[in-house]
Amino acid sequence: PSAYPSGAGAEIDTKGAIANIPEEFFSLSSASYDNKSFIVASQDSSPEEIRFKPDGTKFYILGFTNDRVYQYAMSTAWDVSTASYENKNFSVNTQEANPQALGVSSDGTKFYVAGQTDNVYQYTLSTPWDASTASYANKSFSTGSQISGVPWGIDFDDTGTKMYVISDESGVFQYTLSTAWDVSTASYANKTLDTTVQATYSTSGAISSDGLSLFVIDLTGDRVLKYTLSTAFDLATASYSNESLDVSSQENTPYGIAIKVDGSKLYITGTQNDSVQQYSTST
């Protein structure tokens, strides 16, 4: 589901019981830097967000400077040090000239972008996971009635019927999509999480594959914060876990976050080094 890239789902083998993911894989208490990174400055000097393909062989960067989504491949899955630019991208400038949030559907046929217009815009990829085949789907949803500030992050539950929007100034908001992955059918679920006690500015978020952990970027504190949900994917049951990860040694202007499907890896984007930084959540 959306645990690996914010806004994207994961394919799960349903033969037999689904194995429980060890809780420590979603813990920040033992997280550490992998000494692996990848610079995206040749494409955009302000990488706002990162999302992954479920098998970890591709990732996508939303660039603020050029208003584009860029596609990268990794020769070793989930290892950003093996990444290379695939010379594939698409522009979102016609819809959003100041893009800051990126989401992806579980099958790679839909991308979502939000920014300073306060709208979430939906795009269709005629070839799944191929950014060069993207086009605007003429579907959007306004978050302006709920959000104070600007939407900086988008994530979805594993079914595409719940959407989470992260505001830079007011926290996280939950929405319901009556048609899965169709943002034009969204409505506010009257559920929110106030992150301002821990973070003055929140710039991205990612919910775990089991729906029990939520990770939020604290821009001012240069760290990742973890929240725990007592009911899976229900934001009304979220509370701060008192766990955080300081990323200031690698990135002092963090904007985007993504998590590997099993929770064992965490990725940060930022504008200090215009790069992607890789971490392990458990040793």
Sequence and secondary structure as in RCSB ss.txt:
>XXXX:A:sequence
PSAYPSGAGAEIDTKGAIANIPEEFFSLSSASYDNKSFIVASQDSSPEEIRFKPDGTKFYILGFTNDRVYQYAMS
TAWDVSTASYENKNFSVNTQEANPQALGVSSDGTKFYVAGQTDNVYQYTLSTPWDASTASYANKSFSTGSQISGV
PWGIDFDDTGTKMYVISDESGVFQYTLSTAWDVSTASYANKTLDTTVQATYSTSGAISSDGLSLFVIDLTGDRVL
KYTLSTAFDLATASYSNESLDVSSQENTPYGIAIKVDGSKLYITGTQNDSVQQYSTST
>XXXX:A:secstr
 TTSBTT       SS      GGGG STT EEEEEEEE TTT S EEEEEE TTSSEEEEEETTTTEEEEEEES
STT GGGEEEEEEEEE TTT SSEEEEEE TTSSEEEEEETTSEEEEEEESSTT GGGEEEEEEEEE TTT SS 
EEEEEE TTSSEEEEEETTTEEEEEEESSTT GGGEEEEEEEE  TTT SSEEEEEE TTSSEEEEEETTTTEEE
EEEESSTT GGGEEEEEEEEE TTT SSEEEEEE TTSSEEEEEETTTTEEEEEES  
